[in-house]
Amino acid sequence: MDEAEYLADRTTVLSAGRIVAEGTPGTLGGSDHMTTAISVTLPGHVHAHDLPPMLSPLAEPGPAGSTVLQHAVTAR
């Protein structure tokens, strides 16, 4: 995105041949932060507090009994 911000006024993002985002590099970049969410369905006998210590603080209840792990990163 750094290159796009320097060279382009508008940017289009394609995925599998379809336009999934369009706008200025500044509005699409998100270079200062990124959030990742992973939704999983744990086996019935496993609970979020059973996850490894690095993951259990990220766990939240999700839809239909799933568990969502969310993590936000801010660029320095």
Secondary structure, 3 states (H helix, E strand, C coil): CHHHHHHCCCEEEEECCEEEEEECHHHHHCCCEEEEEEEECCCCCCCHHHCCCCCHHHEEECHHHCEEEEEEEECC
